[in-house]
Every structure is written in C-alpha cells, then in structure tokens.
Amino acid sequence: MNDENKLTLPYLLKLLEIDSLPGGKLLETFVLRSATGLISEHGEDWIREQRSRLVEELEFITKEIEKENTHPEQ
C-alpha cells in the first residue's frame, strides 16, 4: 500500500488493473474496506493474482444490487 498504509481507490484500481470500480461510488467504501482486509490477510500479490475473480465478484454484486433496486420484492 502507500506510505500512509491507507488504501486509496486509485491504488486499488491499479492493483486490479481496471479503470473504474464496478458499482461506482455505491460500493466504494465497502470495496476499500474489504480490500484493505484482504491485503492485510493475504498481501498485495494475492490481490494481483486474484484480480480477475475479485472484479467478477464486484460485477456480480453490482448487478444484484441493480436488480434489487429495479425490481424490489414486495
């Protein structure tokens, strides 16, 4: 991570090799907290190795949230 040991969105996007976060601002805080925990537990190399799976999971979560917001169960 950076010198202050705080994960930033630009740095995470660089690790994941993506231009923007699936879910945008909606998931930003969740993703940064989750990624910080994963980096603490597994290290940055693990994030790089797992980036495809992690991005797929973020895309899935985003689609589920969008689906729920479009068609909420009553």
SVG drawing of the C-alpha trace seen along z (x, -y; Angstrom):
<svg xmlns="http://www.w3.org/2000/svg" viewBox="-45 -9 51 25">
<polyline fill="none" stroke="black" stroke-width="0.4" points="0.0,0.0 1.0,-3.6 3.3,-5.3 0.5,-6.1 -0.6,-2.4 -4.1,-3.5 -5.6,-2.0 -6.8,-4.5 -9.2,-4.0 -6.6,-4.8 -4.1,-2.4 -6.7,0.4 -7.8,-0.2 -4.1,0.1 -3.8,3.4 -6.9,4.7 -5.8,3.3 -9.2,1.7 -10.2,-1.9 -13.2,-2.2 -14.9,-0.4 -18.0,1.8 -20.8,0.2 -19.0,-3.2 -19.5,-5.3 -22.2,-2.9 -19.6,-0.2 -16.5,-2.3 -16.4,-2.3 -17.3,1.4 -14.7,2.3 -11.9,0.3 -12.6,1.8 -12.8,5.3 -9.6,4.9 -7.8,3.5 -8.7,6.6 -7.7,8.9 -4.4,7.1 -3.7,7.4 -4.6,11.1 -3.1,12.2 -0.9,9.4 -0.9,7.3 0.5,10.1 -2.6,12.2 -4.8,9.3 -3.0,9.1 -3.2,12.9 -6.9,12.9 -7.9,9.7 -10.0,11.4 -12.1,13.3 -12.4,10.2 -13.6,8.0 -16.1,10.7 -17.4,10.8 -17.8,7.0 -19.6,7.0 -21.9,9.8 -22.6,7.8 -23.3,4.7 -25.8,6.5 -27.6,7.9 -27.9,4.5 -29.2,3.0 -31.6,5.9 -32.9,5.4 -33.3,1.7 -35.1,2.2 -37.4,5.0 -37.7,4.9 -39.5,7.8 -42.8,6.8"/>
</svg>
